[in-house]
Every structure is written in C-alpha cells, then in structure tokens.
Amino acid sequence: MATVVLVIHLLIAIALVSVILIQRSEGGGLGLGGGTAGGLMTVRGSANLLTRTTAILATAFMITSLLLAILAGRDRSAERLLEATPPAAAPSEPAVPTPPVPPVGE
C-alpha cells in the first residue's frame, strides 16, 4: 500500500513542478505556456486553468504526504521501541583505580 501511495506521490510531484514551470509569471520566468495555448483559450482562461490545476495538485501532494507519514508511523509503536532496547549489562568486575604516576623530572 505504501509503495502505491509513494508512486502516486512522485507522479503528483512531477506534475506539480511541470505545471508551475508552465505558468507565466510577472517577471517572465520560463513562460512555457506561451500566448493563447493554441488559440483554444484566452490568456486569462489558461492562467485560471493553470492556477486551479496547481491548487488541486498541491492539495493532492499534501494529502499523499500525510498518508505516507501515517503509513510509516503505523508500523512503529512506543512499546516495541522500548522492548527492543536491551538492558544495560552490569560490569563483571569493579573498576580498580590506577595509582598516580610521579612526574618525570623529580
């Protein structure tokens, strides 16, 4: 299930980047949309279509992101994480301090 959602998420991401790059910006940008989109739509109509498409793709991207996070977190639980850590082993011998070394010059 997570693999299918991940593939859909990647396809949405590619489509979202493509739609954003096609849009004409105020500063020029790439402006790959070019004019009237083949004479079928006006400039304003194509801008509205691209804006709506961007909003729909962004919403779908957020939904798939949340779904992937939920699916990833579903396999983990706090109890299993605490049980997975082994208890600390007690040292077998007590630590014996080493005697101090006298300075070399004296």
Secondary structure as a PSIPRED ss2 file (coil, helix, strand):
# PSIPRED VFORMAT (PSIPRED V4.0)

   1 M C   1.000  0.000  0.000
   2 A H   0.000  1.000  0.000
   3 T H   0.000  1.000  0.000
   4 V H   0.000  1.000  0.000
   5 V H   0.000  1.000  0.000
   6 L H   0.000  1.000  0.000
   7 V H   0.000  1.000  0.000
   8 I H   0.000  1.000  0.000
   9 H H   0.000  1.000  0.000
  10 L H   0.000  1.000  0.000
  11 L H   0.000  1.000  0.000
  12 I H   0.000  1.000  0.000
  13 A H   0.000  1.000  0.000
  14 I H   0.000  1.000  0.000
  15 A H   0.000  1.000  0.000
  16 L H   0.000  1.000  0.000
  17 V H   0.000  1.000  0.000
  18 S H   0.000  1.000  0.000
  19 V H   0.000  1.000  0.000
  20 I H   0.000  1.000  0.000
  21 L H   0.000  1.000  0.000
  22 I H   0.000  1.000  0.000
  23 Q C   1.000  0.000  0.000
  24 R C   1.000  0.000  0.000
  25 S E   0.000  0.000  1.000
  26 E C   1.000  0.000  0.000
  27 G C   1.000  0.000  0.000
  28 G E   0.000  0.000  1.000
  29 G C   1.000  0.000  0.000
  30 L C   1.000  0.000  0.000
  31 G C   1.000  0.000  0.000
  32 L C   1.000  0.000  0.000
  33 G C   1.000  0.000  0.000
  34 G C   1.000  0.000  0.000
  35 G C   1.000  0.000  0.000
  36 T C   1.000  0.000  0.000
  37 A C   1.000  0.000  0.000
  38 G C   1.000  0.000  0.000
  39 G C   1.000  0.000  0.000
  40 L C   1.000  0.000  0.000
  41 M C   1.000  0.000  0.000
  42 T C   1.000  0.000  0.000
  43 V H   0.000  1.000  0.000
  44 R H   0.000  1.000  0.000
  45 G H   0.000  1.000  0.000
  46 S H   0.000  1.000  0.000
  47 A H   0.000  1.000  0.000
  48 N H   0.000  1.000  0.000
  49 L H   0.000  1.000  0.000
  50 L H   0.000  1.000  0.000
  51 T H   0.000  1.000  0.000
  52 R H   0.000  1.000  0.000
  53 T H   0.000  1.000  0.000
  54 T H   0.000  1.000  0.000
  55 A H   0.000  1.000  0.000
  56 I H   0.000  1.000  0.000
  57 L H   0.000  1.000  0.000
  58 A H   0.000  1.000  0.000
  59 T H   0.000  1.000  0.000
  60 A H   0.000  1.000  0.000
  61 F H   0.000  1.000  0.000
  62 M H   0.000  1.000  0.000
  63 I H   0.000  1.000  0.000
  64 T H   0.000  1.000  0.000
  65 S H   0.000  1.000  0.000
  66 L H   0.000  1.000  0.000
  67 L H   0.000  1.000  0.000
  68 L H   0.000  1.000  0.000
  69 A H   0.000  1.000  0.000
  70 I H   0.000  1.000  0.000
  71 L H   0.000  1.000  0.000
  72 A H   0.000  1.000  0.000
  73 G H   0.000  1.000  0.000
  74 R H   0.000  1.000  0.000
  75 D C   1.000  0.000  0.000
  76 R C   1.000  0.000  0.000
  77 S C   1.000  0.000  0.000
  78 A H   0.000  1.000  0.000
  79 E H   0.000  1.000  0.000
  80 R H   0.000  1.000  0.000
  81 L H   0.000  1.000  0.000
  82 L H   0.000  1.000  0.000
  83 E H   0.000  1.000  0.000
  84 A H   0.000  1.000  0.000
  85 T C   1.000  0.000  0.000
  86 P C   1.000  0.000  0.000
  87 P C   1.000  0.000  0.000
  88 A C   1.000  0.000  0.000
  89 A C   1.000  0.000  0.000
  90 A C   1.000  0.000  0.000
  91 P C   1.000  0.000  0.000
  92 S C   1.000  0.000  0.000
  93 E C   1.000  0.000  0.000
  94 P C   1.000  0.000  0.000
  95 A C   1.000  0.000  0.000
  96 V C   1.000  0.000  0.000
  97 P C   1.000  0.000  0.000
  98 T C   1.000  0.000  0.000
  99 P C   1.000  0.000  0.000
 100 P C   1.000  0.000  0.000
 101 V C   1.000  0.000  0.000
 102 P C   1.000  0.000  0.000
 103 P C   1.000  0.000  0.000
 104 V C   1.000  0.000  0.000
 105 G C   1.000  0.000  0.000
 106 E C   1.000  0.000  0.000
